[in-house]
Amino acid sequence: MSISGIFKDDNGEEVGMEIKDLNLDPQEKAIKSQKVELMQRIVTKLPHKYRRLVELRYFKEYSYDEIAQKIDIPLGTVKAQLHRAKELLFDMIKDKREII
């Protein structure tokens, strides 16, 4: 059975199967790559303690617990400082939303 064919349902109406491709096309990949690179450059402008947390959380995808253990600070401090880092990032990019 082909997934690209048209079939008739129980009422005799023609129906087709649409399977969405979850992969990005080359243009979407390039745009995503550019956005990631831009965000990485913006993150480098954060103070060191916030930059390190953002890199661990969002670029290396560490959990909050893993971050707390890795840099030996309390979990609550990780959460509070990441929140502050996100506020700082928002302030840095609020005028650049259309390109990010």
N, CA, C and O atoms as CSV, one atom per row, in Angstrom:
chain,resi,resn,atom,element,x,y,z
A,1,MET,N,N,0.847,-1.169,0.000
A,1,MET,CA,C,0.000,0.000,0.000
A,1,MET,C,C,0.898,1.240,0.000
A,1,MET,O,O,1.807,1.335,0.825
A,2,SER,N,N,0.671,2.152,-0.873
A,2,SER,CA,C,1.445,3.378,-0.971
A,2,SER,C,C,0.859,4.446,-0.058
A,2,SER,O,O,-0.360,4.576,0.058
A,3,ILE,N,N,1.730,5.206,0.586
A,3,ILE,CA,C,1.231,6.279,1.440
A,3,ILE,C,C,0.970,7.552,0.648
A,3,ILE,O,O,0.436,8.521,1.188
A,4,SER,N,N,1.338,7.557,-0.612
A,4,SER,CA,C,1.124,8.751,-1.427
A,4,SER,C,C,-0.137,8.639,-2.285
A,4,SER,O,O,-0.458,9.564,-3.031
A,5,GLY,N,N,-0.836,7.545,-2.190
A,5,GLY,CA,C,-2.017,7.349,-3.008
A,5,GLY,C,C,-3.269,7.948,-2.402
A,5,GLY,O,O,-3.274,8.385,-1.251
A,6,ILE,N,N,-4.326,7.961,-3.190
A,6,ILE,CA,C,-5.626,8.436,-2.726
A,6,ILE,C,C,-6.521,7.221,-2.600
A,6,ILE,O,O,-6.506,6.327,-3.447
A,7,PHE,N,N,-7.306,7.200,-1.527
A,7,PHE,CA,C,-8.158,6.067,-1.222
A,7,PHE,C,C,-9.590,6.542,-1.054
A,7,PHE,O,O,-9.843,7.732,-0.865
A,8,LYS,N,N,-10.514,5.612,-1.123
A,8,LYS,CA,C,-11.918,5.942,-0.873
A,8,LYS,C,C,-12.287,5.433,0.513
A,8,LYS,O,O,-11.986,4.300,0.890
A,9,ASP,N,N,-12.957,6.320,1.264
A,9,ASP,CA,C,-13.391,5.915,2.597
A,9,ASP,C,C,-14.711,5.161,2.497
A,9,ASP,O,O,-15.181,4.876,1.395
A,10,ASP,N,N,-15.310,4.836,3.636
A,10,ASP,CA,C,-16.555,4.062,3.658
A,10,ASP,C,C,-17.713,4.781,2.972
A,10,ASP,O,O,-18.674,4.142,2.544
A,11,ASN,N,N,-17.624,6.103,2.865
A,11,ASN,CA,C,-18.682,6.877,2.215
A,11,ASN,C,C,-18.407,7.093,0.731
A,11,ASN,O,O,-19.190,7.752,0.047
A,12,GLY,N,N,-17.313,6.550,0.232
A,12,GLY,CA,C,-16.965,6.674,-1.167
A,12,GLY,C,C,-16.212,7.959,-1.501
A,12,GLY,O,O,-15.955,8.248,-2.670
A,13,GLU,N,N,-15.857,8.737,-0.460
A,13,GLU,CA,C,-15.130,9.979,-0.695
A,13,GLU,C,C,-13.634,9.689,-0.764
A,13,GLU,O,O,-13.104,8.838,-0.049
A,14,GLU,N,N,-12.981,10.423,-1.646
A,14,GLU,CA,C,-11.539,10.232,-1.801
A,14,GLU,C,C,-10.795,10.937,-0.674
A,14,GLU,O,O,-11.068,12.094,-0.353
A,15,VAL,N,N,-9.863,10.225,-0.092
A,15,VAL,CA,C,-9.029,10.784,0.976
A,15,VAL,C,C,-7.580,10.431,0.697
A,15,VAL,O,O,-7.275,9.395,0.107
A,16,GLY,N,N,-6.710,11.301,1.126
A,16,GLY,CA,C,-5.280,11.048,0.960
A,16,GLY,C,C,-4.609,11.051,2.323
A,16,GLY,O,O,-5.163,11.534,3.310
A,17,MET,N,N,-3.437,10.515,2.353
A,17,MET,CA,C,-2.683,10.496,3.599
A,17,MET,C,C,-1.586,11.543,3.504
A,17,MET,O,O,-0.807,11.560,2.551
A,18,GLU,N,N,-1.536,12.414,4.499
A,18,GLU,CA,C,-0.465,13.397,4.549
A,18,GLU,C,C,0.416,13.088,5.745
A,18,GLU,O,O,-0.052,13.017,6.882
A,19,ILE,N,N,1.677,12.909,5.475
A,19,ILE,CA,C,2.649,12.658,6.539
A,19,ILE,C,C,3.615,13.828,6.545
A,19,ILE,O,O,4.342,14.059,5.579
A,20,LYS,N,N,3.610,14.558,7.643
A,20,LYS,CA,C,4.451,15.744,7.733
A,20,LYS,C,C,5.890,15.337,8.008
A,20,LYS,O,O,6.171,14.494,8.860
A,21,ASP,N,N,6.785,15.957,7.265
A,21,ASP,CA,C,8.215,15.741,7.469
A,21,ASP,C,C,8.648,16.574,8.661
A,21,ASP,O,O,8.530,17.799,8.628
A,22,LEU,N,N,9.143,15.944,9.707
A,22,LEU,CA,C,9.540,16.645,10.918
A,22,LEU,C,C,10.939,17.246,10.814
A,22,LEU,O,O,11.356,18.003,11.692
A,23,ASN,N,N,11.654,16.919,9.762
A,23,ASN,CA,C,12.996,17.453,9.563
A,23,ASN,C,C,12.927,18.857,8.972
A,23,ASN,O,O,12.015,19.177,8.211
A,24,LEU,N,N,13.883,19.673,9.323
A,24,LEU,CA,C,13.965,21.016,8.762
A,24,LEU,C,C,14.529,20.958,7.349
A,24,LEU,O,O,15.393,20.137,7.042
A,25,ASP,N,N,14.020,21.853,6.486
A,25,ASP,CA,C,14.604,21.914,5.147
A,25,ASP,C,C,15.928,22.686,5.254
A,25,ASP,O,O,16.194,23.291,6.293
A,26,PRO,N,N,16.751,22.679,4.218
A,26,PRO,CA,C,18.067,23.326,4.300
A,26,PRO,C,C,18.005,24.804,4.711
A,26,PRO,O,O,18.852,25.271,5.472
A,27,GLN,N,N,17.020,25.526,4.217
A,27,GLN,CA,C,16.897,26.941,4.581
A,27,GLN,C,C,16.567,27.082,6.066
A,27,GLN,O,O,17.148,27.924,6.750
A,28,GLU,N,N,15.643,26.267,6.567
A,28,GLU,CA,C,15.276,26.312,7.988
A,28,GLU,C,C,16.468,25.929,8.869
A,28,GLU,O,O,16.663,26.510,9.937
A,29,LYS,N,N,17.263,24.952,8.423
A,29,LYS,CA,C,18.461,24.562,9.164
A,29,LYS,C,C,19.453,25.717,9.254
A,29,LYS,O,O,20.034,25.966,10.310
A,30,ALA,N,N,19.639,26.413,8.150
A,30,ALA,CA,C,20.576,27.541,8.126
A,30,ALA,C,C,20.099,28.659,9.048
A,30,ALA,O,O,20.895,29.243,9.782
A,31,ILE,N,N,18.821,28.952,9.011
A,31,ILE,CA,C,18.260,30.001,9.872
A,31,ILE,C,C,18.406,29.623,11.332
A,31,ILE,O,O,18.798,30.450,12.154
A,32,LYS,N,N,18.093,28.373,11.660
A,32,LYS,CA,C,18.220,27.918,13.043
A,32,LYS,C,C,19.673,28.013,13.507
A,32,LYS,O,O,19.942,28.458,14.623
A,33,SER,N,N,20.593,27.601,12.667
A,33,SER,CA,C,22.015,27.657,12.997
A,33,SER,C,C,22.459,29.094,13.248
A,33,SER,O,O,23.222,29.358,14.177
A,34,GLN,N,N,21.983,30.020,12.423
A,34,GLN,CA,C,22.329,31.431,12.590
A,34,GLN,C,C,21.762,31.987,13.897
A,34,GLN,O,O,22.421,32.771,14.580
A,35,LYS,N,N,20.545,31.580,14.238
A,35,LYS,CA,C,19.931,32.043,15.479
A,35,LYS,C,C,20.685,31.516,16.698
A,35,LYS,O,O,20.895,32.247,17.667
A,36,VAL,N,N,21.086,30.259,16.648
A,36,VAL,CA,C,21.853,29.675,17.751
A,36,VAL,C,C,23.181,30.406,17.910
A,36,VAL,O,O,23.592,30.724,19.026
A,37,GLU,N,N,23.847,30.670,16.792
A,37,GLU,CA,C,25.122,31.381,16.833
A,37,GLU,C,C,24.946,32.794,17.402
A,37,GLU,O,O,25.766,33.255,18.196
A,38,LEU,N,N,23.882,33.468,16.994
A,38,LEU,CA,C,23.610,34.806,17.508
A,38,LEU,C,C,23.354,34.776,19.011
A,38,LEU,O,O,23.871,35.617,19.747
A,39,MET,N,N,22.561,33.814,19.467
A,39,MET,CA,C,22.277,33.705,20.902
A,39,MET,C,C,23.552,33.386,21.678
A,39,MET,O,O,23.744,33.897,22.781
A,40,GLN,N,N,24.412,32.563,21.126
A,40,GLN,CA,C,25.668,32.253,21.815
A,40,GLN,C,C,26.524,33.505,21.953
A,40,GLN,O,O,27.175,33.702,22.979
A,41,ARG,N,N,26.528,34.358,20.920
A,41,ARG,CA,C,27.289,35.607,21.007
A,41,ARG,C,C,26.684,36.546,22.047
A,41,ARG,O,O,27.413,37.220,22.774
A,42,ILE,N,N,25.375,36.591,22.118
A,42,ILE,CA,C,24.714,37.448,23.102
A,42,ILE,C,C,24.996,36.948,24.508
A,42,ILE,O,O,25.245,37.744,25.413
A,43,VAL,N,N,24.959,35.629,24.698
A,43,VAL,CA,C,25.214,35.041,26.025
A,43,VAL,C,C,26.624,35.383,26.500
A,43,VAL,O,O,26.841,35.520,27.704
A,44,THR,N,N,27.574,35.522,25.600
A,44,THR,CA,C,28.946,35.852,26.017
A,44,THR,C,C,29.039,37.229,26.653
A,44,THR,O,O,30.026,37.538,27.319
A,45,LYS,N,N,28.028,38.054,26.456
A,45,LYS,CA,C,28.022,39.396,27.044
A,45,LYS,C,C,27.491,39.407,28.480
A,45,LYS,O,O,27.561,40.430,29.161
A,46,LEU,N,N,26.963,38.277,28.936
A,46,LEU,CA,C,26.485,38.174,30.318
A,46,LEU,C,C,27.667,38.126,31.281
A,46,LEU,O,O,28.757,37.689,30.911
A,47,PRO,N,N,27.450,38.579,32.525
A,47,PRO,CA,C,28.495,38.367,33.540
A,47,PRO,C,C,28.806,36.870,33.663
A,47,PRO,O,O,27.934,36.028,33.448
A,48,HIS,N,N,30.040,36.556,34.008
A,48,HIS,CA,C,30.513,35.161,34.016
A,48,HIS,C,C,29.585,34.206,34.761
A,48,HIS,O,O,29.267,33.136,34.242
A,49,LYS,N,N,29.144,34.570,35.970
A,49,LYS,CA,C,28.338,33.612,36.751
A,49,LYS,C,C,27.034,33.275,36.051
A,49,LYS,O,O,26.558,32.145,36.154
A,50,TYR,N,N,26.442,34.232,35.337
A,50,TYR,CA,C,25.203,33.964,34.615
A,50,TYR,C,C,25.484,33.235,33.301
A,50,TYR,O,O,24.749,32.326,32.915
A,51,ARG,N,N,26.551,33.642,32.625
A,51,ARG,CA,C,26.915,33.010,31.356
A,51,ARG,C,C,27.136,31.511,31.543
A,51,ARG,O,O,26.657,30.701,30.750
A,52,ARG,N,N,27.859,31.153,32.588
A,52,ARG,CA,C,28.148,29.733,32.836
A,52,ARG,C,C,26.864,28.942,33.069
A,52,ARG,O,O,26.713,27.834,32.553
A,53,LEU,N,N,25.947,29.502,33.838
A,53,LEU,CA,C,24.679,28.817,34.100
A,53,LEU,C,C,23.867,28.642,32.817
A,53,LEU,O,O,23.320,27.568,32.567
A,54,VAL,N,N,23.791,29.682,32.019
A,54,VAL,CA,C,23.029,29.610,30.768
A,54,VAL,C,C,23.646,28.579,29.828
A,54,VAL,O,O,22.930,27.798,29.202
A,55,GLU,N,N,24.960,28.576,29.732
A,55,GLU,CA,C,25.619,27.594,28.864
A,55,GLU,C,C,25.346,26.171,29.322
A,55,GLU,O,O,25.071,25.295,28.503
A,56,LEU,N,N,25.420,25.936,30.626
A,56,LEU,CA,C,25.167,24.583,31.133
A,56,LEU,C,C,23.713,24.175,30.921
A,56,LEU,O,O,23.432,23.046,30.518
A,57,ARG,N,N,22.801,25.086,31.191
A,57,ARG,CA,C,21.383,24.748,31.121
A,57,ARG,C,C,20.879,24.635,29.690
A,57,ARG,O,O,20.212,23.660,29.344
A,58,TYR,N,N,21.187,25.611,28.863
A,58,TYR,CA,C,20.548,25.674,27.551
A,58,TYR,C,C,21.399,25.175,26.396
A,58,TYR,O,O,20.856,24.733,25.384
A,59,PHE,N,N,22.717,25.235,26.521
A,59,PHE,CA,C,23.555,24.737,25.432
A,59,PHE,C,C,23.994,23.300,25.686
A,59,PHE,O,O,24.092,22.505,24.751
A,60,LYS,N,N,24.259,22.963,26.943
A,60,LYS,CA,C,24.655,21.590,27.267
A,60,LYS,C,C,23.503,20.773,27.834
A,60,LYS,O,O,23.635,19.566,28.041
A,61,GLU,N,N,22.375,21.428,28.084
A,61,GLU,CA,C,21.129,20.800,28.532
A,61,GLU,C,C,21.263,20.046,29.857
A,61,GLU,O,O,20.697,18.965,30.020
A,62,TYR,N,N,22.001,20.611,30.788
A,62,TYR,CA,C,22.085,20.044,32.137
A,62,TYR,C,C,20.782,20.344,32.874
A,62,TYR,O,O,20.134,21.358,32.612
A,63,SER,N,N,20.401,19.461,33.794
A,63,SER,CA,C,19.257,19.730,34.658
A,63,SER,C,C,19.697,20.712,35.743
A,63,SER,O,O,20.891,20.938,35.938
A,64,TYR,N,N,18.735,21.286,36.437
A,64,TYR,CA,C,19.066,22.194,37.535
A,64,TYR,C,C,19.919,21.478,38.589
A,64,TYR,O,O,20.893,22.034,39.096
A,65,ASP,N,N,19.538,20.244,38.907
A,65,ASP,CA,C,20.295,19.467,39.902
A,65,ASP,C,C,21.731,19.222,39.435
A,65,ASP,O,O,22.671,19.340,40.221
A,66,GLU,N,N,21.898,18.883,38.161
A,66,GLU,CA,C,23.244,18.643,37.634
A,66,GLU,C,C,24.096,19.910,37.695
A,66,GLU,O,O,25.288,19.851,37.998
A,67,ILE,N,N,23.482,21.042,37.408
A,67,ILE,CA,C,24.212,22.312,37.477
A,67,ILE,C,C,24.643,22.582,38.912
A,67,ILE,O,O,25.794,22.940,39.162
A,68,ALA,N,N,23.719,22.410,39.855
A,68,ALA,CA,C,24.028,22.654,41.271
A,68,ALA,C,C,25.198,21.786,41.721
A,68,ALA,O,O,26.087,22.254,42.432
A,69,GLN,N,N,25.195,20.536,41.311
A,69,GLN,CA,C,26.281,19.626,41.689
A,69,GLN,C,C,27.583,20.011,40.985
A,69,GLN,O,O,28.649,20.003,41.602
A,70,LYS,N,N,27.500,20.342,39.713
A,70,LYS,CA,C,28.710,20.633,38.938
A,70,LYS,C,C,29.450,21.851,39.474
A,70,LYS,O,O,30.677,21.831,39.583
A,71,ILE,N,N,28.720,22.909,39.810
A,71,ILE,CA,C,29.407,24.123,40.263
A,71,ILE,C,C,29.286,24.332,41.772
A,71,ILE,O,O,29.686,25.367,42.307
A,72,ASP,N,N,28.729,23.332,42.442
A,72,ASP,CA,C,28.697,23.296,43.903
A,72,ASP,C,C,28.032,24.527,44.521
A,72,ASP,O,O,28.608,25.219,45.361
A,73,ILE,N,N,26.798,24.774,44.073
A,73,ILE,CA,C,25.985,25.813,44.697
A,73,ILE,C,C,24.602,25.226,44.964
A,73,ILE,O,O,24.216,24.246,44.327
A,74,PRO,N,N,23.849,25.813,45.896
A,74,PRO,CA,C,22.516,25.283,46.207
A,74,PRO,C,C,21.566,25.369,45.002
A,74,PRO,O,O,21.680,26.262,44.163
A,75,LEU,N,N,20.641,24.429,44.945
A,75,LEU,CA,C,19.664,24.363,43.864
A,75,LEU,C,C,18.879,25.672,43.753
A,75,LEU,O,O,18.652,26.165,42.648
A,76,GLY,N,N,18.474,26.222,44.865
A,76,GLY,CA,C,17.723,27.483,44.854
A,76,GLY,C,C,18.521,28.619,44.230
A,76,GLY,O,O,17.963,29.478,43.548
A,77,THR,N,N,19.817,28.618,44.465
A,77,THR,CA,C,20.691,29.641,43.879
A,77,THR,C,C,20.760,29.465,42.367
A,77,THR,O,O,20.745,30.446,41.623
A,78,VAL,N,N,20.835,28.227,41.919
A,78,VAL,CA,C,20.845,27.950,40.473
A,78,VAL,C,C,19.577,28.517,39.838
A,78,VAL,O,O,19.640,29.216,38.827
A,79,LYS,N,N,18.431,28.212,40.434
A,79,LYS,CA,C,17.154,28.676,39.879
A,79,LYS,C,C,17.068,30.198,39.878
A,79,LYS,O,O,16.655,30.801,38.888
A,80,ALA,N,N,17.456,30.814,40.987
A,80,ALA,CA,C,17.379,32.278,41.085
A,80,ALA,C,C,18.316,32.957,40.084
A,80,ALA,O,O,17.935,33.924,39.425
A,81,GLN,N,N,19.530,32.449,39.978
A,81,GLN,CA,C,20.493,33.068,39.075
A,81,GLN,C,C,20.130,32.834,37.609
A,81,GLN,O,O,20.360,33.704,36.769
A,82,LEU,N,N,19.572,31.682,37.297
A,82,LEU,CA,C,19.116,31.449,35.921
A,82,LEU,C,C,17.954,32.379,35.583
A,82,LEU,O,O,17.856,32.882,34.463
A,83,HIS,N,N,17.087,32.600,36.549
A,83,HIS,CA,C,15.977,33.528,36.335
A,83,HIS,C,C,16.524,34.928,36.045
A,83,HIS,O,O,16.073,35.599,35.117
A,84,ARG,N,N,17.487,35.353,36.836
A,84,ARG,CA,C,18.108,36.668,36.630
A,84,ARG,C,C,18.824,36.721,35.274
A,84,ARG,O,O,18.767,37.733,34.575
A,85,ALA,N,N,19.489,35.639,34.916
A,85,ALA,CA,C,20.181,35.597,33.621
A,85,ALA,C,C,19.187,35.751,32.476
A,85,ALA,O,O,19.467,36.451,31.503
A,86,LYS,N,N,18.028,35.101,32.583
A,86,LYS,CA,C,17.011,35.212,31.539
A,86,LYS,C,C,16.468,36.632,31.456
A,86,LYS,O,O,16.183,37.125,30.365
A,87,GLU,N,N,16.323,37.294,32.605
A,87,GLU,CA,C,15.885,38.691,32.591
A,87,GLU,C,C,16.914,39.572,31.875
A,87,GLU,O,O,16.558,40.424,31.061
A,88,LEU,N,N,18.182,39.355,32.188
A,88,LEU,CA,C,19.241,40.124,31.531
A,88,LEU,C,C,19.252,39.876,30.029
A,88,LEU,O,O,19.390,40.812,29.241
A,89,LEU,N,N,19.108,38.608,29.633
A,89,LEU,CA,C,19.070,38.281,28.204
A,89,LEU,C,C,17.883,38.945,27.520
A,89,LEU,O,O,18.004,39.465,26.410
A,90,PHE,N,N,16.747,38.922,28.185
A,90,PHE,CA,C,15.566,39.559,27.607
A,90,PHE,C,C,15.833,41.045,27.361
A,90,PHE,O,O,15.510,41.576,26.298
A,91,ASP,N,N,16.419,41.699,28.346
A,91,ASP,CA,C,16.738,43.121,28.188
A,91,ASP,C,C,17.711,43.346,27.027
A,91,ASP,O,O,17.623,44.355,26.327
A,92,MET,N,N,18.621,42.421,26.827
A,92,MET,CA,C,19.624,42.558,25.772
A,92,MET,C,C,19.028,42.358,24.378
A,92,MET,O,O,19.497,42.960,23.412
A,93,ILE,N,N,18.001,41.521,24.269
A,93,ILE,CA,C,17.469,41.177,22.940
A,93,ILE,C,C,16.089,41.738,22.652
A,93,ILE,O,O,15.555,41.510,21.567
A,94,LYS,N,N,15.497,42.462,23.584
A,94,LYS,CA,C,14.109,42.899,23.370
A,94,LYS,C,C,13.927,43.733,22.107
A,94,LYS,O,O,12.845,43.727,21.519
A,95,ASP,N,N,14.950,44.440,21.684
A,95,ASP,CA,C,14.852,45.236,20.466
A,95,ASP,C,C,15.267,44.451,19.218
A,95,ASP,O,O,15.223,44.986,18.110
A,96,LYS,N,N,15.665,43.204,19.387
A,96,LYS,CA,C,16.139,42.384,18.272
A,96,LYS,C,C,15.253,41.168,18.035
A,96,LYS,O,O,15.673,40.215,17.379
A,97,ARG,N,N,14.052,41.193,18.555
A,97,ARG,CA,C,13.162,40.027,18.461
A,97,ARG,C,C,12.938,39.545,17.035
A,97,ARG,O,O,12.878,38.339,16.794
A,98,GLU,N,N,12.815,40.457,16.097
A,98,GLU,CA,C,12.496,40.060,14.733
A,98,GLU,C,C,13.601,39.265,14.059
A,98,GLU,O,O,13.344,38.570,13.076
A,99,ILE,N,N,14.839,39.353,14.571
A,99,ILE,CA,C,15.928,38.598,13.943
A,99,ILE,C,C,16.296,37.340,14.715
A,99,ILE,O,O,17.101,36.534,14.248
A,100,ILE,N,N,15.714,37.173,15.885
A,100,ILE,CA,C,16.050,35.982,16.686
A,100,ILE,C,C,14.924,34.975,16.606
A,100,ILE,O,O,15.009,33.905,17.209
